Structure formats: structure tokens, C-alpha cells
Amino acid sequence: MKFNHACKLILKNLFLIFILTSGVHGNENVNDKVKKLTLELRCMTCQNQSIYDSDADFSIDIKKLVKQKFHEGKTESEIKKFLVERYGEYILFRPLINFKNLFLWLFPFTILAIVTVFLIFSARKK
Amino acid sequence: MKRIIVISPLIILFIICLFTLFYIIGNKDPNKPPSALLNKNLPSFTSKSLFDNEIILTDNDLRNKKIIINFFASWCTPCKVEHPLFFELAEQYPDLYILGFNHKDAAKDAKNYLKDEGNPYTFVGVDKDGLIALDFGVFGLPETFLINEKGKIVYKYMGPLTDKIIKDEIQPRL
């Protein structure tokens, strides 16, 4: 009888610990996600500072919003889309890879290709 | 001649770079990025009146109207600078709906501000937690939006309005 009671008590405690630690772990997870995402977002009112690093009113609001959205189960790309729809791509430090930005992404490779061709031709001539 | 042909790719590249540079920096103030909401529909919102909690305004109430939306607060010094210009607009365009959103402000302070400076707004909505501003992509006060009868945002200005901005940018769109 006593053994059964002790077992129940241990199980209850283990369950309680599991619930509490999973909550803390979940929060840590969300905080990590918020940090990761807000490091990629530009503070619109600061000079080249990320939302994560900034204590400006605007940044505090966005950090709260991002946290809330993660709690609601939104993904990183959904939150980014939400912010870009309102603040434009300017809010992202890294421009999106889309047709509009294709030139931006391909430009360094274009230069590299042209310079390589130029160097090969001049080397051959020499 | 051969030399020119050899270096011509570099010249073309240089010209492309130059055009790109002018395109990127030309007429663009990095502190005032273009609004992502330009030519998009007015975001949906619900706001209580600053003067009467019972009166609620939504975006649906503003259909088929020319609207100026101004985000302001009593603590915002530049807002005071542009404030008299809204009286001029209200006088010149009686049909213009001037909607003021009182952003992150204490109701008492906002009421005192409008008592001291006067109230040019058709409706003053409360945006206590800043969520409406967030939907409008606002990141600093004051900010002003112009919405046409079709409900599209046709102009946005960040910072205090001036006579020149009203004359050059707002009036032609009204």
C-alpha cells in the first residue's frame, strides 16, 4: 500500500517536473527564435542596428509582436512576410530572393564572370 | 583599335555600375524608405473615439471618401509643427475626411493637446497600444497617409508636413 502511494507520488512529481521544464524549455525556444529573427530585422528608426540590439520604441514593439506571433504558432517566414507587407523589404537586412532582386543577387557573379573572361583573354594574348 | 575592343567589356561594366549606383542612391533618403503600402488598400482597423468610448470607427465607415490619416501624439513635438496645416486643409477641402490617430498617448494628455492646439480632425481615433500604427507600417511620428475614394493609399509622408509638401504632393492628389 505504502509502496503504491510512494510510486504515485514519484510519478506525480515527475509529471509536474516534466510540465514545468517543458514550459521553460518552450519559452527558451521561443526566445531563441525571437533573437534569431530580430537579429535579421533592421531597426527603422536607428542607424544600421538590428531590432534585437535596439532599445528604440519601434524595436521593442516589433520584438513583442514577433514573440506573440511565434506563440500563435506562426513560422519565421510568415512573420517576415507580415512585416515586409507593412514595412517593405527595407526591414530585412538580407534582401529576399525573388525576381525583383534577381539583378542584385546575380550582379556579383556577372562581374566575376566578365572579369574572368577578360583575364583569360588577356592572359592568352600574352 | 584592338585595345578598345579588349577593354570594351570593362567600359560597359563601368557604365552599368554607374547607372546602378545612380539608380540606388538617386532621390532616395535612407531614413525615409518608400512605404510598402503605397497603392495598396487601406488596412482594416477598428478604433474608439478619443472623446467617446461608445463611438467606434472602422475602415468600412470610410468607403468612397477622400481621407487624410495622420498619426499624432501629445508627446510628439514635430506633430505640433504640422498641426495648423490640417486646419488649412479642412478649410480648403470641406469634403476631406481628416482622421487623426492618437498614438500611444494618455487620453487626458491627448484631449489637453487638442484643446490647446485646436482640433482639425473629423474623427480622432485611439491607437493606445500602437497596433493600428503597426498595420499602417508607421515607425515614427508624425506620419500622414492620403487615401483616395477607391480606398487605396496614394501617398505617404514621414515627418511633419510642410506647406511645400501640401502644395506639391497632397493638393494635386485631392
Interface residues (C-beta under 8 A of the other chain):
Chain A: M44 T45 D57 F58 D61 L65 V84 E85 R86 Y87 G88 E89 Y90 F107 I111 I114 V117 F118 F121 S122 K125
Chain B: V6 P9 L10 L13 T20 P33 P34 S35 A36 L37 K104 G130 L134 D135 F136 G137 F139 G140
